[in-house]
Amino acid sequence: MTDPSKTNTELIQENALLKQRIRELERAESERIRIEEAYKDSELKYRSLIEHSSDVVFCVDRKGKYKFVNQVFASTFGKTPDYFLGKTFWDIYPKEHADQRQAANIKVFETGESQSLEVVVPLPDRTLYYIAKANPVKDEKWKVVLNVTHAIDITERKLMEEALRESEKKYRELSIIDDLTQLYNSRYFHQQMRIEIERVNRYGQPLTLMLLDLDNFKAFNDAYGHVEGDQVLFRVGQVVKRWLRHTDSAYRYGGEEFTIMLPMTTSADGAVTAERIRTEFKKEIFIPEPGKQVHMTLSIGLGQYIPQEELRTFIHRVDQLMYQGKRSGKDRVCCEP
């Protein structure tokens, strides 16, 4: 109600002020509506952008609960986007994968900074790999309210890298593996012997070397041919590998000669392994022609490395022990007393 004590002039001034305030409020309201419309328009454009992105985009809260996922994310699992709303990392992924995602998510909320990580998506028929960047969304008080994550599929790159590593591994193996026996070759033997001798000279641990030679192999080859001879060489490799520890290594030294390196092993312990290999190989049955069974034997020399001994001297010493076994009747293990 108007105050009757006010003059007309005062009433006019008050009325003008009220009209000005109303116009200000109308302008403010118009600006608010304009801002809201612009925000809605921006939100629609942004939503359209991420929904039609060729990469994975999703939003989660502090607890790892999905608030939005785009179609690319959903189709990866063969689902619709609505399926994921309200679900958490642990509803979608195995625990270790979910824990990894939540750890990055918590960092986003606690630091207010983006976090980058490589993630694995295990699916029933394949495994996918992504580079993900988790970004904070903040309110007007700069409090993080959401984590918007953008992830790029790097599966093809990872598969190519793995194929390259496998190819390089096979190349390295081919360069050090004897194709027939699947034991290491002589070149690799000399490389490893130098490494082992250096280790022995530095730390004083024992090293034993075996040198094995097939008895009467030339006569077998001449009688039955090289194809059958190759079968004998292959079976030597199989028997040897069955009796080696993971620290031991075996090599085709040349022709029908083989070497076995036994790190951290005395000659007495090595002799036990040598005897097992000799007796087991002798049990192998070869049938080079129908109705004919043949057993082959090995002569084995065995010696322990003497500190500061030359590599060539060590090998020659063990080689002579093997030939001593040959001269003593073959099919035996010969080592130093």
Phi, psi and omega per residue, in radians:
M1 nan 2.460 -3.109
T2 -1.277 2.377 3.108
D3 -1.248 2.051 -3.069
P4 -1.207 -0.279 -3.124
S5 -1.377 -0.234 -3.104
K6 -1.344 2.536 3.103
T7 -1.379 2.889 3.109
N8 -1.036 -0.678 -3.129
T9 -1.100 -0.753 -3.137
E10 -1.148 -0.669 3.119
L11 -1.137 -0.707 3.116
I12 -1.077 -0.786 -3.115
Q13 -1.116 -0.747 3.133
E14 -1.114 -0.712 3.121
N15 -1.095 -0.725 3.121
A16 -1.098 -0.713 3.132
L17 -1.143 -0.689 3.115
L18 -1.126 -0.730 3.114
K19 -1.099 -0.700 3.132
Q20 -1.108 -0.742 3.138
R21 -1.136 -0.679 3.104
I22 -1.093 -0.745 3.122
R23 -1.096 -0.688 3.125
E24 -1.104 -0.754 3.121
L25 -1.140 -0.680 3.110
E26 -1.111 -0.728 3.120
R27 -1.128 -0.737 3.133
A28 -1.088 -0.743 3.127
E29 -1.122 -0.727 3.101
S30 -1.084 -0.716 3.131
E31 -1.157 -0.700 3.110
R32 -1.088 -0.763 3.117
I33 -1.108 -0.713 3.135
R34 -1.101 -0.757 3.128
I35 -1.106 -0.764 3.121
E36 -1.072 -0.747 3.112
E37 -1.115 -0.724 3.137
A38 -1.132 -0.713 3.132
Y39 -1.106 -0.782 3.119
K40 -1.073 -0.727 3.126
D41 -1.113 -0.761 3.128
S42 -1.120 -0.743 3.135
E43 -1.086 -0.738 3.112
L44 -1.096 -0.741 3.132
K45 -1.130 -0.747 -3.137
Y46 -1.140 -0.770 3.128
R47 -1.078 -0.715 3.107
S48 -1.115 -0.678 -3.119
L49 -1.104 -0.855 -3.075
I50 -1.308 -0.520 3.109
E51 -1.184 -0.543 -3.130
H52 -1.759 0.140 3.099
S53 -1.168 2.573 3.092
S54 -1.439 -0.107 3.120
D55 -1.845 2.921 3.113
V56 -1.339 2.303 3.043
V57 -2.387 2.341 3.071
F58 -2.666 2.793 3.106
C59 -2.127 2.402 3.055
V60 -2.351 2.766 3.058
D61 -1.627 -3.007 -3.058
R62 -1.059 -0.506 -3.109
K63 -1.519 0.078 -3.131
G64 1.372 0.402 3.140
K65 -1.636 2.293 -3.084
Y66 -1.262 2.243 3.060
K67 -1.860 -0.392 3.109
F68 -2.821 2.451 2.951
V69 -2.407 2.535 3.108
N70 -1.530 3.078 -3.031
Q71 -1.123 -0.604 -3.133
V72 -1.099 -0.788 3.090
F73 -1.008 -0.890 -3.058
A74 -1.110 -0.749 -3.081
S75 -1.179 -0.414 3.066
T76 -1.001 -0.618 -3.120
F77 -1.726 0.027 -3.107
G78 1.248 0.536 -3.120
K79 -2.150 3.058 3.006
T80 -1.672 2.763 3.134
P81 -0.975 -0.664 -3.103
D82 -1.069 -0.471 -3.113
Y83 -1.025 -0.577 -3.021
F84 -1.525 -0.326 -3.066
L85 -1.072 2.194 -3.118
G86 1.571 -0.243 3.098
K87 -1.468 2.795 -3.135
T88 -1.939 3.043 3.088
F89 -0.937 -0.700 -3.035
W90 -1.265 -0.326 3.065
D91 -1.360 -0.344 -3.020
I92 -1.856 -0.672 -2.988
Y93 -2.053 2.787 2.967
P94 -1.026 2.704 -3.005
K95 -0.940 -0.804 -3.081
E96 -1.101 -0.624 3.108
H97 -1.276 -0.694 3.119
A98 -1.131 -0.729 3.121
D99 -1.055 -0.709 3.123
Q100 -1.080 -0.763 -3.139
R101 -1.148 -0.708 -3.121
Q102 -1.201 -0.598 3.108
A103 -1.063 -0.759 3.093
A104 -1.175 -0.673 -3.140
N105 -1.073 -0.792 3.131
I106 -1.073 -0.675 3.109
K107 -1.077 -0.677 3.108
V108 -1.057 -0.805 -3.095
F109 -1.246 -0.609 -3.073
E110 -1.436 -0.608 -3.103
T111 -1.699 -0.386 -3.071
G112 1.267 0.285 -3.108
E113 -2.074 2.688 3.108
S114 -1.172 2.620 3.114
Q115 -2.246 2.348 3.114
S116 -1.933 2.458 3.120
L117 -2.746 2.736 3.036
E118 -1.739 2.240 -3.079
V119 -2.145 2.687 3.114
V120 -1.979 2.368 3.090
V121 -2.031 1.747 3.131
P122 -1.397 2.149 3.105
L123 -2.052 2.831 -3.108
P124 -1.006 -0.618 -3.045
D125 -1.890 -0.093 -3.128
R126 -2.939 2.988 3.071
T127 -2.136 2.280 -3.139
L128 -1.903 2.632 3.140
Y129 -2.189 2.431 -3.110
Y130 -2.375 2.588 2.852
I131 -1.732 2.074 -3.055
A132 -2.020 2.507 3.031
K133 -2.176 2.023 -3.130
A134 -1.645 2.148 -3.037
N135 -2.053 2.406 -3.138
P136 -1.377 2.471 2.964
V137 -1.948 2.174 -3.027
K138 -1.987 2.626 3.077
D139 -1.505 -2.970 -3.069
E140 -1.164 -0.290 3.093
K141 -1.719 0.204 3.119
W142 1.136 0.451 3.022
K143 -1.575 2.357 -3.140
V144 -1.261 2.165 -3.114
V145 -1.997 -0.362 -3.138
L146 -2.582 2.761 2.993
N147 -2.045 2.014 3.074
V148 -1.784 2.040 -3.083
T149 -1.911 2.326 3.087
H150 -2.021 2.186 -3.062
A151 -2.204 2.353 -3.135
I152 -1.880 2.277 -3.136
D153 -1.259 2.062 3.123
I154 -2.031 0.361 -3.075
T155 -1.010 -0.808 -3.116
E156 -1.059 -0.726 3.117
R157 -1.119 -0.745 3.136
K158 -1.106 -0.704 3.128
L159 -1.155 -0.656 3.098
M160 -1.172 -0.689 3.107
E161 -1.119 -0.736 3.133
E162 -1.141 -0.707 3.111
A163 -1.110 -0.671 3.120
L164 -1.147 -0.786 3.123
R165 -1.076 -0.715 3.134
E166 -1.141 -0.694 3.108
S167 -1.113 -0.753 3.125
E168 -1.138 -0.680 3.115
K169 -1.100 -0.784 3.135
K170 -1.111 -0.670 3.124
Y171 -1.104 -0.760 3.137
R172 -1.110 -0.714 -3.139
E173 -1.140 -0.717 3.132
L174 -1.101 -0.550 -3.101
S175 -1.368 -0.267 -3.112
I176 -2.143 -0.057 -3.103
I177 -1.847 2.345 3.024
D178 -1.312 2.169 -3.007
D179 -1.106 -0.655 -3.055
L180 -1.314 -0.897 -3.031
T181 -1.596 -0.263 -3.054
Q182 1.094 0.366 2.952
L183 -1.680 2.937 3.070
Y184 -1.153 2.742 3.140
N185 -1.619 3.064 -3.026
S186 -1.177 -0.586 3.123
R187 -1.066 -0.765 3.140
Y188 -1.207 -0.555 3.095
F189 -1.012 -0.827 -3.110
H190 -1.161 -0.633 3.088
Q191 -1.086 -0.823 -3.090
Q192 -1.236 -0.592 3.113
M193 -1.099 -0.712 3.117
R194 -1.089 -0.710 3.130
I195 -1.129 -0.779 -3.104
E196 -1.182 -0.685 3.136
I197 -1.152 -0.694 3.076
E198 -1.064 -0.726 3.127
R199 -1.125 -0.763 3.139
V200 -1.090 -0.778 -3.130
N201 -1.160 -0.470 -3.127
R202 -1.476 -0.745 -3.007
Y203 -1.916 -0.143 3.071
G204 1.313 0.277 3.122
Q205 -1.424 2.636 -3.093
P206 -1.286 2.706 3.065
L207 -2.489 2.216 3.126
T208 -2.057 2.459 3.137
L209 -2.117 2.368 3.032
M210 -1.951 2.468 2.990
L211 -2.173 2.115 -3.064
L212 -1.977 2.465 3.107
D213 -2.408 2.310 3.108
L214 -1.200 2.299 3.114
D215 -1.408 2.377 3.048
N216 0.983 0.550 -3.080
F217 -1.211 -0.643 -3.141
K218 -1.092 -0.718 3.136
A219 -1.125 -0.680 3.105
F220 -1.111 -0.807 3.129
N221 -1.057 -0.768 -3.124
D222 -1.134 -0.612 -3.076
A223 -1.389 -0.640 -2.981
Y224 -2.101 -0.119 3.086
G225 1.672 2.858 -3.041
H226 -1.248 -0.463 3.125
V227 -1.119 -0.802 3.103
E228 -1.192 -0.613 3.086
G229 -1.094 -0.675 3.106
D230 -1.107 -0.605 3.100
Q231 -1.102 -0.653 3.106
V232 -1.133 -0.805 3.134
L233 -1.062 -0.713 3.132
F234 -1.095 -0.738 -3.100
R235 -1.211 -0.537 3.030
V236 -1.012 -0.839 -3.139
G237 -1.023 -0.718 -3.131
Q238 -1.147 -0.785 -3.137
V239 -1.133 -0.770 -3.134
V240 -1.025 -0.837 -3.085
K241 -1.112 -0.508 -3.140
R242 -1.157 -0.457 -3.028
W243 -1.867 0.153 3.141
L244 -1.638 2.540 2.969
R245 -1.407 2.943 -3.107
H246 -1.197 -0.329 3.117
T247 -1.491 -0.269 -3.117
D248 -1.496 2.857 3.087
S249 -2.581 2.512 -3.074
A250 -2.141 2.608 -3.011
Y251 -2.459 2.528 2.920
R252 -1.526 1.937 -3.008
Y253 -1.387 -0.514 3.127
G254 2.759 2.323 -3.141
G255 1.004 -2.083 3.136
E256 -1.807 0.332 3.107
E257 -1.775 2.473 -3.137
F258 -2.337 2.656 3.039
T259 -2.201 2.618 3.055
I260 -2.298 2.250 3.131
M261 -1.798 2.216 -3.102
L262 -2.104 1.543 3.127
P263 -1.164 2.641 3.091
M264 0.944 0.663 -3.083
T265 -2.358 2.294 3.056
T266 -1.386 2.898 3.129
S267 -1.150 -0.546 3.122
A268 -1.139 -0.776 3.100
D269 -1.208 -0.657 3.119
G270 -1.105 -0.584 -3.127
A271 -1.116 -0.565 3.106
V272 -1.127 -0.798 3.113
T273 -1.109 -0.745 -3.132
A274 -1.057 -0.728 -3.128
E275 -1.160 -0.656 3.086
R276 -1.092 -0.783 -3.135
I277 -1.102 -0.763 -3.122
R278 -1.058 -0.845 -3.078
T279 -1.236 -0.639 -3.138
E280 -1.203 -0.685 3.139
F281 -1.173 -0.612 -3.133
K282 -1.099 -0.429 3.129
K283 -1.349 -0.300 -3.101
E284 -1.104 2.416 -3.136
I285 -1.902 2.224 3.088
F286 -1.975 2.413 3.124
I287 -2.131 1.422 -3.078
P288 -1.212 -0.347 3.057
E289 -2.660 2.704 -3.057
P290 -0.899 2.292 3.065
G291 1.405 0.051 -3.098
K292 -2.106 2.115 3.090
Q293 -1.859 2.370 -3.115
V294 -2.292 2.417 3.004
H295 -1.921 2.413 3.108
M296 -1.954 2.766 -3.118
T297 -2.268 2.920 -3.141
L298 -2.196 2.480 2.929
S299 -1.851 2.297 -3.021
I300 -2.219 2.223 2.987
G301 -1.808 2.519 -3.048
L302 -2.520 2.325 3.135
G303 -2.611 2.706 3.117
Q304 -1.786 2.443 -3.100
Y305 -1.157 2.416 3.055
I306 -1.730 2.187 -3.093
P307 -0.871 2.373 3.129
Q308 1.256 0.136 3.089
E309 -1.235 2.475 3.094
E310 -1.184 2.546 -3.132
L311 -0.993 -0.836 -3.103
R312 -1.092 -0.672 3.132
T313 -1.136 -0.737 3.134
F314 -1.075 -0.837 -3.133
I315 -1.105 -0.745 -3.138
H316 -1.088 -0.694 -3.137
R317 -1.092 -0.779 3.129
V318 -1.202 -0.629 3.112
D319 -1.081 -0.717 3.123
Q320 -1.155 -0.574 3.081
L321 -1.164 -0.653 3.108
M322 -1.135 -0.759 3.133
Y323 -1.196 -0.496 3.051
Q324 -1.107 -0.670 3.066
G325 -1.128 -0.672 3.096
K326 -1.068 -0.794 -3.089
R327 -1.207 -0.408 -3.104
S328 -1.533 0.074 3.061
G329 2.148 0.022 3.107
K330 1.178 3.107 3.104
D331 0.893 0.942 -3.139
R332 -2.754 2.858 3.057
V333 -1.804 2.254 -3.119
C334 -2.163 2.136 3.114
C335 -2.380 2.933 -3.107
E336 -1.252 2.557 -3.136
P337 -1.173 nan nan
